[in-house]
């Protein structure tokens, strides 16, 4: 189960595959943690109150071009599904922005 990561004009689009059961996605950057809500999108994790889960059997559009690959790399964002890293972004050799899909694509 891998993510579909597309870079369009430098902007990141991420869609996660549908799962039979709801899952929880979080994104971290340093000490900042966001939770993904199928209704509200990314919100501060402390505002989730057990509502930051996906809808079963529906693909999950985590990003729709809100951030560029360079921004994601600068922030060092890691996206986790149920606590397990599935995507990470960083700068390779300090210069080239990279999106890494855990487990390959």
Biopython code that builds the backbone (N, CA, C, O; Angstrom):
import numpy as np
from Bio.PDB.StructureBuilder import StructureBuilder

atoms = [
    (1, "UNK", "N", (0.859, -1.166, 0.000)),
    (1, "UNK", "CA", (0.000, 0.000, 0.000)),
    (1, "UNK", "C", (0.905, 1.228, 0.000)),
    (1, "UNK", "O", (1.454, 1.596, 1.039)),
    (2, "UNK", "N", (1.061, 1.858, -1.151)),
    (2, "UNK", "CA", (1.966, 2.999, -1.241)),
    (2, "UNK", "C", (1.222, 4.248, -1.661)),
    (2, "UNK", "O", (0.114, 4.202, -2.195)),
    (3, "UNK", "N", (1.862, 5.339, -1.403)),
    (3, "UNK", "CA", (1.296, 6.649, -1.732)),
    (3, "UNK", "C", (1.528, 6.964, -3.201)),
    (3, "UNK", "O", (2.493, 6.502, -3.809)),
    (4, "UNK", "N", (0.630, 7.755, -3.753)),
    (4, "UNK", "CA", (0.832, 8.318, -5.084)),
    (4, "UNK", "C", (1.304, 9.750, -4.864)),
    (4, "UNK", "O", (0.533, 10.606, -4.429)),
    (5, "UNK", "N", (2.569, 10.004, -5.165)),
    (5, "UNK", "CA", (3.153, 11.333, -4.994)),
    (5, "UNK", "C", (3.436, 11.901, -6.368)),
    (5, "UNK", "O", (4.195, 11.322, -7.145)),
    (6, "UNK", "N", (2.826, 13.032, -6.666)),
    (6, "UNK", "CA", (3.052, 13.707, -7.942)),
    (6, "UNK", "C", (3.562, 15.112, -7.658)),
    (6, "UNK", "O", (3.122, 15.771, -6.716)),
    (7, "UNK", "N", (4.486, 15.552, -8.481)),
    (7, "UNK", "CA", (5.010, 16.915, -8.386)),
    (7, "UNK", "C", (4.581, 17.624, -9.662)),
    (7, "UNK", "O", (5.018, 17.258, -10.753)),
    (8, "UNK", "N", (3.735, 18.627, -9.537)),
    (8, "UNK", "CA", (3.233, 19.370, -10.678)),
    (8, "UNK", "C", (3.666, 20.828, -10.509)),
    (8, "UNK", "O", (3.233, 21.513, -9.583)),
    (9, "UNK", "N", (4.520, 21.287, -11.414)),
    (9, "UNK", "CA", (5.061, 22.647, -11.340)),
    (9, "UNK", "C", (5.640, 22.943, -9.958)),
    (9, "UNK", "O", (5.485, 24.042, -9.426)),
    (10, "UNK", "N", (6.311, 21.938, -9.385)),
    (10, "UNK", "CA", (6.956, 22.094, -8.090)),
    (10, "UNK", "C", (6.039, 21.891, -6.893)),
    (10, "UNK", "O", (6.515, 21.830, -5.759)),
    (11, "UNK", "N", (4.742, 21.785, -7.120)),
    (11, "UNK", "CA", (3.788, 21.615, -6.020)),
    (11, "UNK", "C", (3.545, 20.128, -5.777)),
    (11, "UNK", "O", (3.520, 19.335, -6.718)),
    (12, "UNK", "N", (3.365, 19.754, -4.503)),
    (12, "UNK", "CA", (3.232, 18.350, -4.120)),
    (12, "UNK", "C", (1.757, 17.949, -4.038)),
    (12, "UNK", "O", (0.953, 18.619, -3.390)),
    (13, "UNK", "N", (1.421, 16.849, -4.702)),
    (13, "UNK", "CA", (0.093, 16.248, -4.601)),
    (13, "UNK", "C", (0.296, 14.834, -4.070)),
    (13, "UNK", "O", (1.036, 14.045, -4.658)),
    (14, "UNK", "N", (-0.363, 14.515, -2.954)),
    (14, "UNK", "CA", (-0.215, 13.199, -2.333)),
    (14, "UNK", "C", (-1.592, 12.591, -2.152)),
    (14, "UNK", "O", (-2.474, 13.192, -1.538)),
    (15, "UNK", "N", (-1.770, 11.390, -2.693)),
    (15, "UNK", "CA", (-3.004, 10.643, -2.494)),
    (15, "UNK", "C", (-2.642, 9.275, -1.932)),
    (15, "UNK", "O", (-1.827, 8.550, -2.504)),
    (16, "UNK", "N", (-3.256, 8.936, -0.811)),
    (16, "UNK", "CA", (-3.042, 7.631, -0.204)),
    (16, "UNK", "C", (-4.155, 6.703, -0.672)),
    (16, "UNK", "O", (-5.281, 7.149, -0.893)),
    (17, "UNK", "N", (-3.852, 5.414, -0.824)),
    (17, "UNK", "CA", (-4.870, 4.472, -1.290)),
    (17, "UNK", "C", (-5.963, 4.246, -0.249)),
    (17, "UNK", "O", (-5.769, 4.487, 0.942)),
    (18, "UNK", "N", (-7.096, 3.784, -0.717)),
    (18, "UNK", "CA", (-8.204, 3.459, 0.181)),
    (18, "UNK", "C", (-7.812, 2.287, 1.079)),
    (18, "UNK", "O", (-7.034, 1.419, 0.684)),
    (19, "UNK", "N", (-8.358, 2.279, 2.280)),
    (19, "UNK", "CA", (-8.140, 1.179, 3.219)),
    (19, "UNK", "C", (-9.495, 0.645, 3.668)),
    (19, "UNK", "O", (-10.468, 1.399, 3.706)),
    (20, "UNK", "N", (-9.576, -0.630, 4.005)),
    (20, "UNK", "CA", (-10.871, -1.186, 4.406)),
    (20, "UNK", "C", (-11.369, -0.627, 5.743)),
    (20, "UNK", "O", (-12.572, -0.613, 6.003)),
    (21, "UNK", "N", (-10.453, -0.174, 6.576)),
    (21, "UNK", "CA", (-10.801, 0.408, 7.873)),
    (21, "UNK", "C", (-10.269, 1.841, 7.930)),
    (21, "UNK", "O", (-9.278, 2.150, 7.268)),
    (22, "UNK", "N", (-10.905, 2.724, 8.708)),
    (22, "UNK", "CA", (-10.361, 4.075, 8.868)),
    (22, "UNK", "C", (-8.952, 4.019, 9.480)),
    (22, "UNK", "O", (-8.671, 3.185, 10.341)),
    (23, "UNK", "N", (-8.087, 4.909, 9.026)),
    (23, "UNK", "CA", (-6.734, 5.027, 9.578)),
    (23, "UNK", "C", (-6.493, 6.468, 9.991)),
    (23, "UNK", "O", (-7.251, 7.369, 9.631)),
    (24, "UNK", "N", (-5.429, 6.671, 10.751)),
    (24, "UNK", "CA", (-5.070, 8.004, 11.231)),
    (24, "UNK", "C", (-3.766, 8.437, 10.571)),
    (24, "UNK", "O", (-2.763, 7.728, 10.649)),
    (25, "UNK", "N", (-3.778, 9.595, 9.924)),
    (25, "UNK", "CA", (-2.566, 10.172, 9.343)),
    (25, "UNK", "C", (-2.137, 11.365, 10.187)),
    (25, "UNK", "O", (-2.963, 12.185, 10.587)),
    (26, "UNK", "N", (-0.831, 11.452, 10.454)),
    (26, "UNK", "CA", (-0.266, 12.617, 11.127)),
    (26, "UNK", "C", (0.915, 13.112, 10.310)),
    (26, "UNK", "O", (1.564, 12.342, 9.602)),
    (27, "UNK", "N", (1.181, 14.392, 10.416)),
    (27, "UNK", "CA", (2.348, 14.996, 9.773)),
    (27, "UNK", "C", (3.132, 15.722, 10.854)),
    (27, "UNK", "O", (2.564, 16.473, 11.647)),
    (28, "UNK", "N", (4.436, 15.494, 10.883)),
    (28, "UNK", "CA", (5.276, 16.165, 11.865)),
    (28, "UNK", "C", (6.357, 16.968, 11.171)),
    (28, "UNK", "O", (6.873, 16.596, 10.117)),
    (29, "UNK", "N", (6.675, 18.080, 11.801)),
    (29, "UNK", "CA", (7.790, 18.924, 11.394)),
    (29, "UNK", "C", (8.364, 19.498, 12.673)),
    (29, "UNK", "O", (7.784, 20.407, 13.267)),
    (30, "UNK", "N", (9.504, 18.971, 13.100)),
    (30, "UNK", "CA", (10.051, 19.388, 14.382)),
    (30, "UNK", "C", (9.083, 18.990, 15.491)),
    (30, "UNK", "O", (8.702, 17.824, 15.597)),
    (31, "UNK", "N", (8.687, 19.956, 16.316)),
    (31, "UNK", "CA", (7.762, 19.689, 17.424)),
    (31, "UNK", "C", (6.300, 19.861, 17.017)),
    (31, "UNK", "O", (5.411, 19.618, 17.832)),
    (32, "UNK", "N", (6.032, 20.269, 15.786)),
    (32, "UNK", "CA", (4.660, 20.489, 15.330)),
    (32, "UNK", "C", (4.063, 19.189, 14.811)),
    (32, "UNK", "O", (4.664, 18.503, 13.984)),
    (33, "UNK", "N", (2.866, 18.857, 15.309)),
    (33, "UNK", "CA", (2.167, 17.649, 14.866)),
    (33, "UNK", "C", (0.772, 18.041, 14.390)),
    (33, "UNK", "O", (0.015, 18.695, 15.107)),
    (34, "UNK", "N", (0.448, 17.629, 13.164)),
    (34, "UNK", "CA", (-0.885, 17.858, 12.609)),
    (34, "UNK", "C", (-1.569, 16.519, 12.399)),
    (34, "UNK", "O", (-0.910, 15.521, 12.106)),
    (35, "UNK", "N", (-2.888, 16.493, 12.546)),
    (35, "UNK", "CA", (-3.680, 15.306, 12.266)),
    (35, "UNK", "C", (-4.533, 15.567, 11.041)),
    (35, "UNK", "O", (-4.963, 16.697, 10.813)),
    (36, "UNK", "N", (-4.782, 14.532, 10.250)),
    (36, "UNK", "CA", (-5.585, 14.695, 9.043)),
    (36, "UNK", "C", (-7.022, 14.283, 9.310)),
    (36, "UNK", "O", (-7.285, 13.172, 9.772)),
    (37, "UNK", "N", (-7.947, 15.181, 9.016)),
    (37, "UNK", "CA", (-9.374, 14.922, 9.122)),
    (37, "UNK", "C", (-9.949, 14.900, 7.712)),
    (37, "UNK", "O", (-9.676, 15.798, 6.915)),
    (38, "UNK", "N", (-10.742, 13.880, 7.403)),
    (38, "UNK", "CA", (-11.359, 13.801, 6.074)),
    (38, "UNK", "C", (-12.301, 14.967, 5.821)),
    (38, "UNK", "O", (-12.618, 15.270, 4.671)),
    (39, "UNK", "N", (-12.748, 15.621, 6.883)),
    (39, "UNK", "CA", (-13.670, 16.751, 6.759)),
    (39, "UNK", "C", (-12.932, 18.081, 6.728)),
    (39, "UNK", "O", (-13.221, 18.930, 5.885)),
    (40, "UNK", "N", (-11.978, 18.269, 7.642)),
    (40, "UNK", "CA", (-11.329, 19.571, 7.805)),
    (40, "UNK", "C", (-9.931, 19.664, 7.207)),
    (40, "UNK", "O", (-9.358, 20.752, 7.161)),
    (41, "UNK", "N", (-9.367, 18.546, 6.748)),
    (41, "UNK", "CA", (-7.996, 18.568, 6.253)),
    (41, "UNK", "C", (-7.021, 18.491, 7.414)),
    (41, "UNK", "O", (-7.300, 17.829, 8.413)),
    (42, "UNK", "N", (-5.875, 19.165, 7.296)),
    (42, "UNK", "CA", (-4.847, 19.129, 8.343)),
    (42, "UNK", "C", (-5.200, 20.115, 9.453)),
    (42, "UNK", "O", (-5.463, 21.289, 9.193)),
    (43, "UNK", "N", (-5.203, 19.631, 10.679)),
    (43, "UNK", "CA", (-5.498, 20.455, 11.855)),
    (43, "UNK", "C", (-4.476, 20.134, 12.937)),
    (43, "UNK", "O", (-3.887, 19.053, 12.921)),
    (44, "UNK", "N", (-4.250, 21.065, 13.892)),
    (44, "UNK", "CA", (-3.354, 20.748, 15.005)),
    (44, "UNK", "C", (-3.837, 19.478, 15.715)),
    (44, "UNK", "O", (-5.031, 19.325, 15.972)),
    (45, "UNK", "N", (-2.919, 18.581, 16.028)),
    (45, "UNK", "CA", (-3.280, 17.276, 16.595)),
    (45, "UNK", "C", (-4.129, 17.402, 17.856)),
    (45, "UNK", "O", (-5.006, 16.571, 18.091)),
    (46, "UNK", "N", (-3.883, 18.423, 18.668)),
    (46, "UNK", "CA", (-4.653, 18.580, 19.901)),
    (46, "UNK", "C", (-6.111, 18.945, 19.631)),
    (46, "UNK", "O", (-6.928, 18.904, 20.551)),
    (47, "UNK", "N", (-6.455, 19.297, 18.402)),
    (47, "UNK", "CA", (-7.839, 19.611, 18.054)),
    (47, "UNK", "C", (-8.569, 18.412, 17.428)),
    (47, "UNK", "O", (-9.733, 18.532, 17.045)),
    (48, "UNK", "N", (-7.910, 17.284, 17.323)),
    (48, "UNK", "CA", (-8.524, 16.118, 16.671)),
    (48, "UNK", "C", (-9.608, 15.463, 17.523)),
    (48, "UNK", "O", (-10.680, 15.148, 17.007)),
    (49, "UNK", "N", (-9.356, 15.251, 18.802)),
    (49, "UNK", "CA", (-10.325, 14.612, 19.687)),
    (49, "UNK", "C", (-10.882, 13.328, 19.075)),
    (49, "UNK", "O", (-12.098, 13.143, 19.033)),
    (50, "UNK", "N", (-10.013, 12.444, 18.602)),
    (50, "UNK", "CA", (-10.397, 11.153, 18.001)),
    (50, "UNK", "C", (-11.223, 11.292, 16.723)),
    (50, "UNK", "O", (-11.879, 10.333, 16.315)),
    (51, "UNK", "N", (-11.207, 12.464, 16.082)),
    (51, "UNK", "CA", (-11.953, 12.652, 14.837)),
    (51, "UNK", "C", (-11.054, 12.684, 13.615)),
    (51, "UNK", "O", (-11.549, 12.815, 12.496)),
    (52, "UNK", "N", (-9.769, 12.570, 13.795)),
    (52, "UNK", "CA", (-8.841, 12.644, 12.665)),
    (52, "UNK", "C", (-8.589, 11.265, 12.105)),
    (52, "UNK", "O", (-7.511, 10.693, 12.270)),
    (53, "UNK", "N", (-9.599, 10.742, 11.440)),
    (53, "UNK", "CA", (-9.471, 9.463, 10.767)),
    (53, "UNK", "C", (-10.022, 9.589, 9.352)),
    (53, "UNK", "O", (-10.805, 10.485, 9.037)),
    (54, "UNK", "N", (-9.586, 8.665, 8.523)),
    (54, "UNK", "CA", (-10.054, 8.659, 7.142)),
    (54, "UNK", "C", (-11.394, 7.936, 7.043)),
    (54, "UNK", "O", (-11.870, 7.346, 8.013)),
    (55, "UNK", "N", (-11.982, 7.992, 5.876)),
    (55, "UNK", "CA", (-13.218, 7.266, 5.594)),
    (55, "UNK", "C", (-12.830, 5.945, 4.947)),
    (55, "UNK", "O", (-12.043, 5.920, 4.000)),
    (56, "UNK", "N", (-13.380, 4.845, 5.456)),
    (56, "UNK", "CA", (-13.051, 3.522, 4.922)),
    (56, "UNK", "C", (-13.391, 3.436, 3.429)),
    (56, "UNK", "O", (-14.389, 3.991, 2.969)),
    (57, "UNK", "N", (-12.552, 2.740, 2.703)),
    (57, "UNK", "CA", (-12.737, 2.451, 1.267)),
    (57, "UNK", "C", (-12.751, 3.689, 0.374)),
    (57, "UNK", "O", (-13.316, 3.652, -0.720)),
    (58, "UNK", "N", (-12.143, 4.774, 0.822)),
    (58, "UNK", "CA", (-12.060, 5.995, 0.009)),
    (58, "UNK", "C", (-10.598, 6.440, -0.068)),
    (58, "UNK", "O", (-9.921, 6.480, 0.959)),
    (59, "UNK", "N", (-10.096, 6.776, -1.263)),
    (59, "UNK", "CA", (-8.731, 7.310, -1.363)),
    (59, "UNK", "C", (-8.629, 8.604, -0.554)),
    (59, "UNK", "O", (-9.617, 9.317, -0.375)),
    (60, "UNK", "N", (-7.432, 8.890, -0.073)),
    (60, "UNK", "CA", (-7.228, 10.038, 0.819)),
    (60, "UNK", "C", (-6.309, 11.058, 0.149)),
    (60, "UNK", "O", (-5.111, 10.810, 0.018)),
    (61, "UNK", "N", (-6.849, 12.203, -0.276)),
    (61, "UNK", "CA", (-6.002, 13.256, -0.871)),
    (61, "UNK", "C", (-5.361, 14.100, 0.231)),
    (61, "UNK", "O", (-5.930, 15.106, 0.655)),
    (62, "UNK", "N", (-4.178, 13.692, 0.693)),
    (62, "UNK", "CA", (-3.527, 14.392, 1.803)),
    (62, "UNK", "C", (-3.060, 15.790, 1.429)),
    (62, "UNK", "O", (-3.176, 16.718, 2.230)),
    (63, "UNK", "N", (-2.540, 15.946, 0.232)),
    (63, "UNK", "CA", (-2.087, 17.263, -0.232)),
    (63, "UNK", "C", (-2.572, 17.483, -1.652)),
    (63, "UNK", "O", (-2.562, 16.567, -2.475)),
    (64, "UNK", "N", (-2.996, 18.702, -1.928)),
    (64, "UNK", "CA", (-3.490, 19.045, -3.265)),
    (64, "UNK", "C", (-2.726, 20.231, -3.840)),
    (64, "UNK", "O", (-3.288, 21.052, -4.564)),
    (65, "UNK", "N", (-1.446, 20.312, -3.514)),
    (65, "UNK", "CA", (-0.630, 21.393, -4.039)),
    (65, "UNK", "C", (-0.524, 22.587, -3.112)),
    (65, "UNK", "O", (-0.122, 23.668, -3.543)),
    (66, "UNK", "N", (-0.884, 22.412, -1.827)),
    (66, "UNK", "CA", (-0.788, 23.538, -0.889)),
    (66, "UNK", "C", (0.658, 23.946, -0.616)),
    (66, "UNK", "O", (0.935, 25.109, -0.323)),
    (67, "UNK", "N", (1.584, 22.980, -0.714)),
    (67, "UNK", "CA", (3.003, 23.253, -0.461)),
    (67, "UNK", "C", (3.845, 22.762, -1.629)),
    (67, "UNK", "O", (3.478, 21.816, -2.326)),
    (68, "UNK", "N", (4.974, 23.418, -1.828)),
    (68, "UNK", "CA", (5.899, 22.963, -2.863)),
    (68, "UNK", "C", (6.815, 21.890, -2.283)),
    (68, "UNK", "O", (6.908, 21.728, -1.066)),
    (69, "UNK", "N", (7.484, 21.163, -3.164)),
    (69, "UNK", "CA", (8.446, 20.168, -2.718)),
    (69, "UNK", "C", (9.557, 20.829, -1.912)),
    (69, "UNK", "O", (10.012, 20.270, -0.914)),
    (70, "UNK", "N", (9.997, 22.009, -2.329)),
    (70, "UNK", "CA", (11.040, 22.730, -1.597)),
    (70, "UNK", "C", (10.570, 23.090, -0.190)),
    (70, "UNK", "O", (11.331, 22.949, 0.768)),
    (71, "UNK", "N", (9.318, 23.555, -0.052)),
    (71, "UNK", "CA", (8.776, 23.876, 1.273)),
    (71, "UNK", "C", (8.720, 22.633, 2.155)),
    (71, "UNK", "O", (9.114, 22.675, 3.320)),
    (72, "UNK", "N", (8.229, 21.526, 1.595)),
    (72, "UNK", "CA", (8.123, 20.281, 2.354)),
    (72, "UNK", "C", (9.506, 19.819, 2.816)),
    (72, "UNK", "O", (9.665, 19.363, 3.948)),
    (73, "UNK", "N", (10.499, 19.938, 1.942)),
    (73, "UNK", "CA", (11.860, 19.531, 2.283)),
    (73, "UNK", "C", (12.449, 20.446, 3.349)),
    (73, "UNK", "O", (13.088, 19.971, 4.288)),
    (74, "UNK", "N", (12.241, 21.750, 3.214)),
    (74, "UNK", "CA", (12.757, 22.700, 4.208)),
    (74, "UNK", "C", (12.179, 22.434, 5.587)),
    (74, "UNK", "O", (12.873, 22.576, 6.593)),
    (75, "UNK", "N", (10.902, 22.045, 5.638)),
    (75, "UNK", "CA", (10.236, 21.765, 6.905)),
    (75, "UNK", "C", (10.564, 20.373, 7.434)),
    (75, "UNK", "O", (10.307, 20.085, 8.603)),
    (76, "UNK", "N", (11.124, 19.509, 6.599)),
    (76, "UNK", "CA", (11.457, 18.154, 7.024)),
    (76, "UNK", "C", (10.228, 17.369, 7.458)),
    (76, "UNK", "O", (10.237, 16.718, 8.502)),
    (77, "UNK", "N", (9.183, 17.432, 6.665)),
    (77, "UNK", "CA", (7.906, 16.824, 7.028)),
    (77, "UNK", "C", (7.954, 15.295, 6.892)),
    (77, "UNK", "O", (8.477, 14.751, 5.920)),
    (78, "UNK", "N", (7.390, 14.630, 7.901)),
    (78, "UNK", "CA", (7.227, 13.175, 7.879)),
    (78, "UNK", "C", (5.739, 12.888, 8.060)),
    (78, "UNK", "O", (5.119, 13.371, 9.007)),
    (79, "UNK", "N", (5.172, 12.104, 7.153)),
    (79, "UNK", "CA", (3.760, 11.725, 7.238)),
    (79, "UNK", "C", (3.700, 10.275, 7.702)),
    (79, "UNK", "O", (4.370, 9.398, 7.157)),
    (80, "UNK", "N", (2.871, 10.047, 8.730)),
    (80, "UNK", "CA", (2.726, 8.704, 9.298)),
    (80, "UNK", "C", (1.290, 8.212, 9.164)),
    (80, "UNK", "O", (0.346, 8.998, 9.244)),
    (81, "UNK", "N", (1.134, 6.900, 8.958)),
    (81, "UNK", "CA", (-0.173, 6.248, 8.963)),
    (81, "UNK", "C", (-0.200, 5.359, 10.197)),
    (81, "UNK", "O", (0.605, 4.437, 10.322)),
    (82, "UNK", "N", (-1.127, 5.636, 11.105)),
    (82, "UNK", "CA", (-1.232, 4.885, 12.366)),
    (82, "UNK", "C", (0.125, 4.783, 13.061)),
    (82, "UNK", "O", (0.475, 3.736, 13.607)),
    (83, "UNK", "N", (0.888, 5.883, 13.035)),
    (83, "UNK", "CA", (2.169, 5.963, 13.733)),
    (83, "UNK", "C", (3.375, 5.459, 12.960)),
    (83, "UNK", "O", (4.505, 5.624, 13.418)),
    (84, "UNK", "N", (3.166, 4.851, 11.804)),
    (84, "UNK", "CA", (4.270, 4.306, 11.008)),
    (84, "UNK", "C", (4.592, 5.260, 9.860)),
    (84, "UNK", "O", (3.695, 5.615, 9.096)),
    (85, "UNK", "N", (5.863, 5.689, 9.718)),
    (85, "UNK", "CA", (6.216, 6.608, 8.631)),
    (85, "UNK", "C", (5.903, 6.017, 7.256)),
    (85, "UNK", "O", (6.251, 4.872, 6.967)),
    (86, "UNK", "N", (5.236, 6.823, 6.404)),
    (86, "UNK", "CA", (4.942, 6.397, 5.034)),
    (86, "UNK", "C", (5.550, 7.339, 3.999)),
    (86, "UNK", "O", (5.800, 6.931, 2.864)),
    (87, "UNK", "N", (5.790, 8.589, 4.375)),
    (87, "UNK", "CA", (6.409, 9.573, 3.475)),
    (87, "UNK", "C", (7.316, 10.487, 4.285)),
    (87, "UNK", "O", (7.006, 10.835, 5.424)),
    (88, "UNK", "N", (8.426, 10.868, 3.692)),
    (88, "UNK", "CA", (9.267, 11.871, 4.338)),
    (88, "UNK", "C", (9.881, 12.769, 3.265)),
    (88, "UNK", "O", (10.115, 12.355, 2.129)),
    (89, "UNK", "N", (10.125, 13.985, 3.661)),
    (89, "UNK", "CA", (10.655, 15.008, 2.753)),
    (89, "UNK", "C", (11.872, 15.649, 3.406)),
    (89, "UNK", "O", (11.834, 15.987, 4.589)),
    (90, "UNK", "N", (12.953, 15.821, 2.643)),
    (90, "UNK", "CA", (14.152, 16.472, 3.147)),
    (90, "UNK", "C", (14.986, 16.966, 1.980)),
    (90, "UNK", "O", (14.623, 16.784, 0.818)),
    (91, "UNK", "N", (16.109, 17.595, 2.302)),
    (91, "UNK", "CA", (17.033, 18.074, 1.256)),
    (91, "UNK", "C", (18.235, 17.141, 1.199)),
    (91, "UNK", "O", (18.948, 16.960, 2.186)),
    (92, "UNK", "N", (18.448, 16.552, 0.023)),
    (92, "UNK", "CA", (19.553, 15.635, -0.207)),
    (92, "UNK", "C", (20.827, 16.440, -0.389)),
    (92, "UNK", "O", (20.878, 17.352, -1.213)),
    (93, "UNK", "N", (21.839, 16.110, 0.368)),
    (93, "UNK", "CA", (23.103, 16.847, 0.359)),
    (93, "UNK", "C", (22.888, 18.334, 0.628)),
    (93, "UNK", "O", (23.669, 19.167, 0.168)),
    (94, "UNK", "N", (21.835, 18.672, 1.370)),
    (94, "UNK", "CA", (21.582, 20.051, 1.747)),
    (94, "UNK", "C", (21.056, 20.940, 0.641)),
    (94, "UNK", "O", (20.871, 22.137, 0.856)),
    (95, "UNK", "N", (20.806, 20.383, -0.552)),
    (95, "UNK", "CA", (20.414, 21.236, -1.663)),
    (95, "UNK", "C", (19.185, 20.733, -2.420)),
    (95, "UNK", "O", (18.253, 21.503, -2.658)),
    (96, "UNK", "N", (19.169, 19.478, -2.794)),
    (96, "UNK", "CA", (18.122, 18.956, -3.664)),
    (96, "UNK", "C", (16.929, 18.461, -2.828)),
    (96, "UNK", "O", (17.097, 17.556, -2.011)),
    (97, "UNK", "N", (15.722, 19.039, -3.018)),
    (97, "UNK", "CA", (14.563, 18.561, -2.265)),
    (97, "UNK", "C", (14.145, 17.167, -2.743)),
    (97, "UNK", "O", (14.115, 16.888, -3.942)),
    (98, "UNK", "N", (13.822, 16.294, -1.771)),
    (98, "UNK", "CA", (13.509, 14.900, -2.052)),
    (98, "UNK", "C", (12.220, 14.492, -1.345)),
    (98, "UNK", "O", (11.976, 14.887, -0.205)),
    (99, "UNK", "N", (11.397, 13.699, -2.030)),
    (99, "UNK", "CA", (10.233, 13.058, -1.404)),
    (99, "UNK", "C", (10.530, 11.561, -1.386)),
    (99, "UNK", "O", (10.810, 10.969, -2.428)),
    (100, "UNK", "N", (10.471, 10.959, -0.222)),
    (100, "UNK", "CA", (10.776, 9.529, -0.095)),
    (100, "UNK", "C", (9.543, 8.773, 0.347)),
    (100, "UNK", "O", (8.969, 9.081, 1.391)),
    (101, "UNK", "N", (9.124, 7.787, -0.433)),
    (101, "UNK", "CA", (7.989, 6.933, -0.090)),
    (101, "UNK", "C", (8.553, 5.709, 0.623)),
    (101, "UNK", "O", (9.313, 4.941, 0.034)),
    (102, "UNK", "N", (8.182, 5.527, 1.891)),
    (102, "UNK", "CA", (8.670, 4.384, 2.666)),
    (102, "UNK", "C", (8.227, 3.097, 1.997)),
    (102, "UNK", "O", (7.066, 2.976, 1.604)),
    (103, "UNK", "N", (9.119, 2.143, 1.859)),
    (103, "UNK", "CA", (8.781, 0.870, 1.258)),
    (103, "UNK", "C", (8.771, 0.888, -0.273)),
    (103, "UNK", "O", (8.366, -0.094, -0.895)),
    (104, "UNK", "N", (9.204, 1.975, -0.878)),
    (104, "UNK", "CA", (9.238, 2.071, -2.336)),
    (104, "UNK", "C", (7.927, 2.507, -2.930)),
    (104, "UNK", "O", (6.926, 2.629, -2.223)),
    (105, "UNK", "N", (7.924, 2.741, -4.215)),
    (105, "UNK", "CA", (6.697, 3.178, -4.901)),
    (105, "UNK", "C", (6.277, 2.206, -5.950)),
    (105, "UNK", "O", (5.267, 2.420, -6.621)),
]
sb = StructureBuilder()
sb.init_structure("model")
sb.init_model(0)
sb.init_chain("A")
sb.init_seg("    ")
for serial, (resi, resn, name, xyz) in enumerate(atoms, 1):
    if name == "N":
        sb.init_residue(resn, " ", resi, " ")
    sb.init_atom(name, np.array(xyz, "f"), 0.0, 1.0, " ", f" {name:<3s}", serial, name[0])
structure = sb.get_structure()
